[in-house]
Amino acid sequence: MEPNELLNQPNDGETPQKESPLKSLERDLKLYSESLKEVSTEIMVEGLSAYPIFVAHQYEVNLGELILDRKDLGTEWTIQASTLEEFVEKGIVHKDKKDRFIKQFKNPDDFMCLFVIVPEGANFVFYPYK
């Protein structure tokens, strides 16, 4: 992905700009926020993990448990619930980087931790609950 695509900047008149996928994700997160907060709280209260992670994607992903399906909801992003423990188990977060990840992890009562997957790659993003 080109930086101007990600930031939705003008591209000197070459081709019309496509909207950044992060814009559509932000729209969907505003709709999903309350549901995601409930799932996050449930994961922590049930003792499954102190570090809930939501996987945001538009394709098939074998990670976590499906909670919000874009096809059923008429939205652009599907969300699956996971945990840091699953990410370590599957090697997405290396065991030797787990402590560093935990130090970077924002308060799960205020922020959702998202693992955003796009064709160009994937990254962690913390987004505030509304």
C-alpha positions as CSV (number, residue, x, y, z in Angstrom):
1,M,0.0,0.0,0.0
2,E,1.3,3.4,-0.9
3,P,1.6,6.0,1.9
4,N,-0.8,8.4,0.1
5,E,-3.4,5.6,0.0
6,L,-3.1,5.0,3.7
7,L,-3.4,8.7,4.5
8,N,-5.9,9.4,1.7
9,Q,-3.7,12.2,0.3
10,P,-3.9,13.6,-3.2
11,N,-1.8,11.8,-5.7
12,D,-1.0,14.5,-8.2
13,G,-4.0,13.7,-10.4
14,E,-2.8,10.3,-11.5
15,T,-5.8,8.1,-10.6
16,P,-8.8,8.7,-8.4
17,Q,-8.0,8.1,-4.7
18,K,-9.5,5.0,-3.1
19,E,-10.6,5.5,0.5
20,S,-8.2,4.2,3.0
21,P,-9.4,0.9,4.5
22,L,-8.8,2.4,7.9
23,K,-11.6,4.9,7.3
24,S,-14.1,2.0,6.7
25,L,-12.7,0.2,9.8
26,E,-13.2,3.3,11.9
27,R,-16.9,3.6,10.7
28,D,-17.5,0.0,11.6
29,L,-15.8,0.3,15.0
30,K,-18.1,3.1,15.9
31,L,-21.0,0.6,15.3
32,Y,-19.3,-2.3,17.0
33,S,-17.8,-0.4,20.0
34,E,-20.4,-1.3,22.6
35,S,-20.5,-5.0,21.6
36,L,-16.7,-5.2,21.6
37,K,-16.5,-3.7,25.1
38,E,-18.9,-6.3,26.4
39,V,-16.9,-9.1,24.8
40,S,-13.7,-7.7,26.2
41,T,-15.1,-7.4,29.7
42,E,-16.5,-11.0,29.5
43,I,-13.1,-12.3,28.4
44,M,-11.5,-10.7,31.4
45,V,-14.2,-11.4,34.0
46,E,-14.3,-15.1,33.0
47,G,-10.5,-15.3,33.5
48,L,-9.8,-16.2,29.9
49,S,-7.2,-13.4,29.6
50,A,-6.3,-10.0,30.9
51,Y,-5.3,-9.1,27.3
52,P,-8.3,-9.4,24.9
53,I,-7.4,-8.8,21.2
54,F,-9.9,-8.3,18.4
55,V,-8.9,-9.5,14.9
56,A,-10.3,-7.1,12.2
57,H,-10.3,-8.4,8.7
58,Q,-12.2,-8.6,5.4
59,Y,-11.1,-12.1,4.4
60,E,-11.1,-15.6,5.9
61,V,-8.9,-15.7,9.0
62,N,-8.3,-18.7,11.3
63,L,-7.6,-16.8,14.5
64,G,-9.9,-16.2,17.4
65,E,-13.7,-16.7,17.6
66,L,-16.1,-15.0,15.2
67,I,-18.2,-12.4,17.0
68,L,-19.3,-9.9,14.3
69,D,-19.6,-11.0,10.7
70,R,-19.6,-8.3,8.1
71,K,-21.8,-10.4,5.8
72,D,-24.5,-10.7,8.4
73,L,-24.3,-7.1,9.5
74,G,-23.9,-5.4,6.1
75,T,-20.6,-3.8,7.2
76,E,-17.1,-3.9,5.7
77,W,-15.1,-5.6,8.5
78,T,-15.5,-8.9,10.4
79,I,-14.3,-9.0,14.0
80,Q,-13.1,-12.1,15.8
81,A,-12.2,-12.3,19.5
82,S,-8.9,-13.6,20.6
83,T,-6.4,-13.3,23.4
84,L,-2.7,-12.6,23.8
85,E,-2.3,-16.2,24.9
86,E,-3.6,-17.4,21.5
87,F,-1.3,-15.0,19.7
88,V,1.7,-16.3,21.6
89,E,0.6,-19.9,21.1
90,K,0.3,-19.4,17.3
91,G,3.6,-17.5,17.1
92,I,2.1,-14.1,16.1
93,V,3.6,-12.6,19.2
94,H,6.9,-14.3,20.0
95,K,7.3,-15.6,23.5
96,D,10.4,-13.5,24.1
97,K,8.3,-10.4,23.1
98,K,5.3,-11.1,25.3
99,D,6.5,-8.9,28.2
100,R,7.2,-6.0,25.8
101,F,3.7,-6.4,24.3
102,I,2.1,-6.4,27.8
103,K,4.0,-3.1,28.6
104,Q,2.6,-1.5,25.4
105,F,-1.0,-2.9,26.0
106,K,-3.4,0.0,26.8
107,N,-6.1,-0.2,29.5
108,P,-8.7,-2.7,28.1
109,D,-11.4,-0.9,29.9
110,D,-10.8,2.2,27.7
111,F,-9.2,0.9,24.5
112,M,-9.8,-2.1,22.3
113,C,-6.7,-3.8,21.0
114,L,-7.1,-4.6,17.3
115,F,-5.0,-6.8,15.1
116,V,-5.9,-5.3,11.7
117,I,-5.3,-7.5,8.7
118,V,-5.1,-6.0,5.2
119,P,-3.7,-7.5,2.0
120,E,-0.4,-5.5,2.6
121,G,0.1,-6.9,6.1
122,A,-1.2,-6.7,9.6
123,N,-0.6,-4.6,12.7
124,F,-1.8,-3.9,16.2
125,V,-3.9,-0.8,16.8
126,F,-5.4,0.5,20.0
127,Y,-8.8,2.3,19.4
128,P,-10.8,4.0,22.2
129,Y,-14.3,2.7,23.1
130,K,-16.9,5.4,22.5
